[in-house]
Amino acid sequence: MKLSIANNTSVKEQNLRVILNLIRAAGRISRAEISRQTGLSRSTVSELVGFLLRQGIIEEAGTGDSLGGRRPILLEIRARGRLIGAVHVDDDGSLYGHTEDLAGNRFKTGRAHARKPEELVLGIWELLKELTDGDIDRLASIGLALPGVISPQGGILSAVNLGWNNVPVAEPLRRRLGIPVRAENATGLAAYGEMSARGFDVHNLVYLRIGSVVGSGIITNNQLHRGLRGSAAEIGHMVLDAGGELCKCGRKGCLETRVCRRAALRLLVDHDAERDHSSLNLGNIFEYLVGRDEQGDRIAQRVIADIASSTASAIVNVLNILGPDTVVIESVLCDSSTFWSVLTGTTAKEALPFAEGKYQLLPSSLGKEAVVVGAMAYATRLFYEHSQIPTVGI
């Protein structure tokens, strides 16, 4: 076996990341304490801290308590020195952008649109310029939330709703900016956002979004689960009834055919054929059912209960196979007491008992903001764990 030997530059880069993460975790810390906790010599710490100060990533922040000598100078992250960026590319080509400083304070938000795949990278670039007030060099890292199946290089392999295939995204931006740029599936990043909103105390989470389609994401040990082909977590295409309705994926009886907005409209018409439903469409069917549920409409409650029962069957399979800490549901249907009662009751009844621990079944805490929040949290983690701070000049 051939051993790889780290060169001087890679060692410095690794030590920089260690020091940067330590300052971030501590809030404020002295050079001497950094040396003590990392085992690095004081001269090495002084050299690398000086570099981070010149880069505008950290700053001096007063003095600490004396331990017998001079009061130590404390260091902290310079919040407004650099920016973290996140861009969500939606299923219709809309771009939603967001930047924050290193302390998590919102800097700017913006929107753009890409009509064609060849417009996407330029559209993201122009949006990032807007989000940094024209100073795009302030960006420290970027998280991209993309639709469809994402390649290991961060490109769109297939986005069915857009009709886009084999679109390079992250790599061109990475080459142009020279900073960490990572692209992931948007629903996967929504799962990451829900985890980050809970302070990363949840380590294994499954996210399920029920709307016009069924989207899902899986977090295992605080990491996105991508699968071998980058298309893991297709819970919406879990077959619940092999003799059921034909799904757009080509199979029959997928979860999506039983719980999405189109399925809800079909169920309502089937259960209530005598009533005129011409005012209803895919855009308002869930809202209508939730409203009628609150009024005690038995037909609406029956439709919602059917959807909740199918959703519970899928969740039970997920619990039995993956055993996550938490399952998060994002849907208008979560506002229905019938939906939540049937969902939790059926899941508790059908899931296998766990030897240790107990799962949580929760509504989304972020709603539609989960994608951008997840992309931002992912980009922040990317900067602190994989930052490519140029070491020329150290």
JODAKA-V693125 format. One record per residue. N is the residue number from 1. OMEGA is omega as a letter, one per 40 degrees, with the letter a starting at -180 (NA if undefined). Layout:
BEGIN
[[N	OMEGA] [N	OMEGA]]
END
This chain:
BEGIN
[[1	a] [2	i] [3	i] [4	a] [5	a] [6	i] [7	a] [8	a] [9	a] [10	i] [11	i] [12	i] [13	i] [14	i] [15	i] [16	a] [17	i] [18	a] [19	a] [20	i] [21	i] [22	i] [23	i] [24	a] [25	a] [26	a] [27	i] [28	a] [29	a] [30	i] [31	a] [32	i] [33	i] [34	i] [35	a] [36	a] [37	a] [38	a] [39	i] [40	i] [41	a] [42	i] [43	i] [44	i] [45	a] [46	a] [47	a] [48	i] [49	i] [50	i] [51	i] [52	i] [53	a] [54	i] [55	i] [56	a] [57	i] [58	i] [59	i] [60	a] [61	i] [62	a] [63	i] [64	i] [65	i] [66	i] [67	i] [68	i] [69	i] [70	i] [71	a] [72	i] [73	a] [74	i] [75	i] [76	i] [77	i] [78	a] [79	a] [80	a] [81	a] [82	a] [83	i] [84	a] [85	i] [86	i] [87	i] [88	i] [89	a] [90	a] [91	i] [92	i] [93	i] [94	i] [95	i] [96	a] [97	a] [98	i] [99	i] [100	i] [101	a] [102	i] [103	i] [104	i] [105	a] [106	i] [107	i] [108	i] [109	i] [110	a] [111	i] [112	a] [113	i] [114	a] [115	a] [116	a] [117	a] [118	i] [119	a] [120	a] [121	i] [122	i] [123	i] [124	i] [125	a] [126	i] [127	i] [128	i] [129	i] [130	a] [131	i] [132	a] [133	i] [134	a] [135	a] [136	i] [137	i] [138	a] [139	i] [140	i] [141	a] [142	i] [143	a] [144	i] [145	a] [146	i] [147	i] [148	a] [149	a] [150	a] [151	i] [152	i] [153	i] [154	i] [155	i] [156	i] [157	a] [158	i] [159	a] [160	a] [161	i] [162	a] [163	a] [164	i] [165	i] [166	a] [167	i] [168	a] [169	a] [170	a] [171	i] [172	i] [173	i] [174	i] [175	a] [176	a] [177	a] [178	i] [179	i] [180	i] [181	a] [182	i] [183	i] [184	i] [185	a] [186	a] [187	i] [188	i] [189	i] [190	i] [191	i] [192	i] [193	i] [194	i] [195	a] [196	i] [197	i] [198	i] [199	a] [200	i] [201	i] [202	a] [203	a] [204	a] [205	i] [206	a] [207	a] [208	i] [209	a] [210	i] [211	i] [212	i] [213	i] [214	i] [215	a] [216	i] [217	a] [218	i] [219	i] [220	a] [221	i] [222	i] [223	i] [224	i] [225	a] [226	a] [227	a] [228	a] [229	a] [230	a] [231	i] [232	i] [233	i] [234	a] [235	i] [236	a] [237	i] [238	a] [239	i] [240	a] [241	a] [242	i] [243	a] [244	a] [245	i] [246	i] [247	i] [248	i] [249	i] [250	i] [251	a] [252	i] [253	i] [254	i] [255	a] [256	a] [257	a] [258	a] [259	a] [260	a] [261	i] [262	i] [263	i] [264	i] [265	i] [266	i] [267	a] [268	i] [269	i] [270	a] [271	a] [272	a] [273	a] [274	a] [275	i] [276	a] [277	a] [278	a] [279	a] [280	i] [281	a] [282	a] [283	a] [284	a] [285	i] [286	a] [287	i] [288	a] [289	i] [290	i] [291	i] [292	i] [293	a] [294	a] [295	i] [296	i] [297	a] [298	i] [299	i] [300	i] [301	i] [302	i] [303	a] [304	i] [305	i] [306	i] [307	a] [308	i] [309	i] [310	i] [311	i] [312	i] [313	i] [314	a] [315	i] [316	i] [317	i] [318	i] [319	a] [320	a] [321	a] [322	a] [323	a] [324	i] [325	a] [326	i] [327	a] [328	i] [329	i] [330	a] [331	i] [332	a] [333	i] [334	i] [335	i] [336	i] [337	i] [338	i] [339	a] [340	i] [341	a] [342	a] [343	a] [344	a] [345	a] [346	i] [347	i] [348	a] [349	a] [350	a] [351	i] [352	i] [353	a] [354	a] [355	a] [356	i] [357	a] [358	a] [359	i] [360	i] [361	a] [362	i] [363	i] [364	i] [365	a] [366	a] [367	a] [368	i] [369	a] [370	a] [371	a] [372	i] [373	i] [374	i] [375	i] [376	i] [377	a] [378	i] [379	i] [380	i] [381	i] [382	a] [383	a] [384	a] [385	a] [386	a] [387	a] [388	a] [389	a] [390	a] [391	i] [392	i] [393	i] [394	NA]]
END
